[in-house]
Amino acid sequence: MKKFVFLTAAATLATMAITTTQAFADQTGGVYTTDGVIEFTPSKKRAETVDPQDPSRPVKPIDPENPTKPITPGTQGPLSIDFASNFYFGKQEITSETKTYNAAAQKYLDSAGKEQTGPNFVQVSDNRGTETGWKLLLKQEKQFTSTNGKELIGAQVSLENGRVVTNSKSKAPAGETAITVAVGADQKVMNAKTGSGAGTYLLDWGNDEKDGATSVHLTVPGSTTKYAEKYSTTFTWKLTDAPDNK
């Protein structure tokens, strides 16, 4: 009989202990978890052109030959060429000497509508969200040709003082510091290996207005016949998602 009473008392004490523990746990308020989620998708918007001297600020480029002419929009899509400067070498007197002419520096309007001047540049944006890399190529389609079909034989464009400018935290692409532009052949301008190149990148020719005014050249041999006409050529910029990873 005493043994039975002892077991009953033990069971009662155990029940009281559980009840007391549960009551204590309930009084703390408990713990509950929730989730925070965000998913990014490739951009569908056309990237803004930015200041070659401060890529955190959007700008509106101005055509150097015809300031009222609308600038050709950049390519569409999450991997895009946003802008490339036109090279305007001005009006020059005919001479029998070999001469090198500088392209005008790039003018643009800042966010306040004030005109600024900086180096000529090309801008690429990669908003795919993959860091799979890209490569930018440049080709001069033909020799400088006059309005009547005369070629400026031996004329050659060179780009100097190249530097990559960005506001991105991704690893930056490599940019060519000097390029002698070939007629009819693709040349590498910037290359973002896999694991780099996400965001917006500019290749400036020059650090500022002063450098920019002396970093893009056209050299014309003195022996070349020059006619009193306007000469022009076309530069093709090609962006590919196949970088050089060597």
C-alpha positions as CSV (number, residue, x, y, z in Angstrom):
1,M,0.0,0.0,0.0
2,K,2.8,2.4,0.9
3,K,4.5,1.5,-2.4
4,F,1.3,2.4,-4.3
5,V,1.1,5.8,-2.6
6,F,4.7,6.5,-3.4
7,L,4.3,5.9,-7.1
8,T,1.2,8.1,-7.2
9,A,3.0,10.9,-5.6
10,A,5.9,10.6,-8.0
11,A,3.6,10.7,-11.0
12,T,1.9,13.8,-9.5
13,L,5.3,15.5,-9.1
14,A,6.3,14.7,-12.6
15,T,3.0,16.1,-14.0
16,M,3.5,19.3,-11.9
17,A,7.1,19.7,-13.3
18,I,5.9,19.4,-16.9
19,T,3.1,21.8,-16.3
20,T,5.4,24.3,-14.6
21,T,8.0,24.0,-17.5
22,Q,5.3,24.6,-20.1
23,A,4.0,27.6,-18.2
24,F,7.5,29.0,-18.0
25,A,8.1,28.5,-21.7
26,D,4.8,30.1,-22.6
27,Q,5.7,33.2,-20.5
28,T,8.9,33.9,-22.6
29,G,6.9,34.6,-25.7
30,G,8.7,31.9,-27.8
31,V,10.7,32.2,-31.0
32,Y,9.3,32.6,-34.6
33,T,11.2,33.0,-37.9
34,T,10.2,34.8,-41.1
35,D,12.0,35.1,-44.6
36,G,13.2,38.1,-46.6
37,V,13.5,37.4,-50.4
38,I,14.5,39.4,-53.4
39,E,15.1,38.1,-56.9
40,F,17.0,40.1,-59.6
41,T,16.3,39.7,-63.4
42,P,18.3,41.0,-66.3
43,S,17.6,44.7,-67.1
44,K,15.2,45.6,-69.9
45,K,15.9,49.3,-69.8
46,R,18.4,51.2,-72.0
47,A,21.4,52.2,-69.8
48,E,22.0,55.9,-69.3
49,T,25.2,57.5,-70.6
50,V,27.3,58.7,-67.7
51,D,30.0,61.4,-67.1
52,P,33.4,60.2,-68.3
53,Q,35.0,62.0,-65.4
54,D,32.5,61.0,-62.8
55,P,30.5,57.8,-63.8
56,S,28.1,58.3,-60.9
57,R,26.3,61.1,-62.8
58,P,24.2,60.7,-66.0
59,V,24.9,63.1,-68.9
60,K,23.6,63.9,-72.4
61,P,26.4,63.8,-75.0
62,I,26.6,66.5,-77.7
63,D,27.7,65.7,-81.3
64,P,31.0,67.6,-81.9
65,E,30.3,68.5,-85.5
66,N,26.6,69.3,-85.2
67,P,25.6,70.1,-81.6
68,T,21.9,70.1,-82.4
69,K,21.9,66.7,-84.0
70,P,20.3,64.0,-81.8
71,I,22.8,61.4,-80.5
72,T,22.2,57.9,-81.8
73,P,20.8,55.8,-78.9
74,G,22.8,52.9,-77.5
75,T,22.0,49.3,-78.2
76,Q,19.1,47.7,-76.3
77,G,19.3,44.8,-73.8
78,P,21.1,43.9,-70.6
79,L,24.5,43.7,-72.4
80,S,24.8,47.0,-74.3
81,I,27.0,49.6,-76.0
82,D,25.5,52.7,-74.4
83,F,27.5,55.4,-76.3
84,A,30.7,56.0,-78.3
85,S,32.1,59.4,-79.2
86,N,32.2,60.6,-82.8
87,F,35.7,61.8,-83.8
88,Y,35.6,65.2,-85.3
89,F,39.0,66.4,-86.7
90,G,37.7,69.8,-87.8
91,K,38.4,71.9,-90.9
92,Q,42.1,71.9,-91.9
93,E,44.1,73.6,-94.6
94,I,45.6,71.5,-97.4
95,T,49.3,70.9,-97.0
96,S,52.1,68.8,-98.5
97,E,53.5,68.1,-95.0
98,T,52.6,65.1,-92.9
99,K,50.2,66.3,-90.2
100,T,48.5,64.9,-87.1
101,Y,45.2,66.4,-86.3
102,N,43.5,66.0,-82.9
103,A,39.8,65.1,-82.5
104,A,37.7,67.6,-80.5
105,A,37.1,66.6,-76.9
106,Q,33.6,65.3,-75.9
107,K,31.0,67.8,-74.9
108,Y,27.9,66.9,-72.9
109,L,25.2,68.3,-70.7
110,D,25.2,67.4,-67.0
111,S,22.0,66.7,-65.0
112,A,21.5,70.5,-64.5
113,G,21.7,71.1,-68.2
114,K,25.1,72.8,-68.0
115,E,27.6,72.1,-70.8
116,Q,30.8,70.2,-69.8
117,T,33.8,68.9,-71.7
118,G,35.7,65.7,-71.1
119,P,37.6,63.0,-72.9
120,N,36.2,61.0,-75.8
121,F,34.9,57.6,-74.6
122,V,33.0,54.5,-75.3
123,Q,30.6,53.0,-72.7
124,V,29.4,49.5,-72.1
125,S,26.9,48.1,-69.5
126,D,26.4,44.6,-68.4
127,N,23.2,44.2,-66.4
128,R,22.7,40.5,-67.1
129,G,23.5,39.5,-63.5
130,T,25.8,36.7,-64.5
131,E,29.4,38.0,-64.5
132,T,30.0,35.7,-67.5
133,G,32.2,38.4,-69.2
134,W,32.2,40.2,-72.5
135,K,34.5,41.7,-75.1
136,L,34.3,45.0,-77.1
137,L,35.8,45.3,-80.6
138,L,36.4,48.2,-82.9
139,K,36.7,48.3,-86.7
140,Q,37.1,51.2,-89.1
141,E,35.0,50.1,-92.0
142,K,36.8,52.0,-94.8
143,Q,39.5,54.6,-95.4
144,F,38.4,58.3,-95.0
145,T,36.6,59.0,-98.3
146,S,35.6,62.3,-99.8
147,T,32.1,63.2,-100.9
148,N,33.2,62.5,-104.5
149,G,34.8,59.1,-103.6
150,K,38.4,60.2,-103.2
151,E,40.3,58.2,-100.5
152,L,42.6,59.9,-98.0
153,I,45.4,57.3,-98.7
154,G,47.5,56.3,-95.7
155,A,45.5,58.3,-93.2
156,Q,45.5,56.6,-89.8
157,V,43.5,57.1,-86.5
158,S,45.2,56.4,-83.2
159,L,43.6,56.4,-79.7
160,E,45.9,57.1,-76.7
161,N,45.8,57.5,-72.9
162,G,43.0,54.9,-72.6
163,R,41.8,54.2,-69.1
164,V,38.8,52.3,-67.7
165,V,36.5,54.3,-65.5
166,T,33.6,52.8,-63.5
167,N,31.4,53.2,-60.4
168,S,30.9,49.4,-60.2
169,K,32.2,47.1,-57.5
170,S,32.6,44.2,-59.8
171,K,36.1,43.4,-61.1
172,A,36.8,45.8,-63.9
173,P,37.6,44.8,-67.5
174,A,41.0,45.4,-69.1
175,G,41.1,48.3,-71.5
176,E,43.6,49.0,-74.2
177,T,45.8,52.0,-73.3
178,A,46.7,52.7,-77.0
179,I,45.2,51.6,-80.3
180,T,46.2,52.2,-83.8
181,V,42.9,51.7,-85.6
182,A,43.0,49.2,-88.5
183,V,40.8,49.6,-91.6
184,G,38.6,46.5,-92.2
185,A,39.7,44.5,-89.1
186,D,38.3,44.0,-85.6
187,Q,40.5,45.2,-82.8
188,K,40.0,44.5,-79.1
189,V,39.1,47.6,-77.0
190,M,37.9,46.2,-73.7
191,N,37.8,42.7,-72.3
192,A,35.9,41.5,-69.2
193,K,37.0,38.0,-68.3
194,T,34.5,35.6,-66.7
195,G,33.9,36.8,-63.1
196,S,34.2,40.4,-64.0
197,G,32.6,43.3,-65.9
198,A,29.2,43.6,-64.2
199,G,27.8,47.1,-64.2
200,T,28.8,50.1,-66.4
201,Y,32.3,50.8,-67.7
202,L,33.8,53.5,-69.8
203,L,37.1,53.6,-71.7
204,D,38.2,57.2,-71.7
205,W,40.9,58.5,-74.0
206,G,42.4,61.0,-71.6
207,N,41.8,62.0,-68.0
208,D,40.0,65.2,-68.5
209,E,39.2,68.0,-71.1
210,K,42.9,68.8,-71.6
211,D,44.0,65.3,-72.1
212,G,40.9,64.5,-74.1
213,A,41.7,67.2,-76.6
214,T,45.1,65.5,-77.5
215,S,44.4,61.8,-77.2
216,V,42.5,60.9,-80.4
217,H,44.6,61.6,-83.5
218,L,44.3,61.4,-87.3
219,T,47.7,61.4,-89.1
220,V,47.7,62.2,-92.8
221,P,50.9,61.7,-94.9
222,G,52.2,64.7,-96.7
223,S,52.4,62.8,-100.0
224,T,48.6,62.0,-99.9
225,T,46.6,64.1,-102.3
226,K,43.9,66.1,-100.5
227,Y,40.9,67.6,-102.3
228,A,38.9,70.5,-101.0
229,E,36.1,68.2,-99.8
230,K,34.8,66.7,-96.7
231,Y,36.2,63.2,-95.9
232,S,34.5,60.7,-93.6
233,T,34.6,57.1,-92.4
234,T,32.5,54.8,-90.2
235,F,33.7,53.1,-87.0
236,T,31.8,49.9,-85.9
237,W,31.8,48.9,-82.3
238,K,30.9,45.3,-81.6
239,L,30.1,43.8,-78.2
240,T,30.2,40.1,-77.8
241,D,29.4,37.8,-74.8
242,A,32.5,35.7,-75.6
243,P,35.4,37.2,-73.6
244,D,39.1,36.2,-73.9
245,N,39.7,34.3,-70.7
246,K,43.4,33.5,-71.3
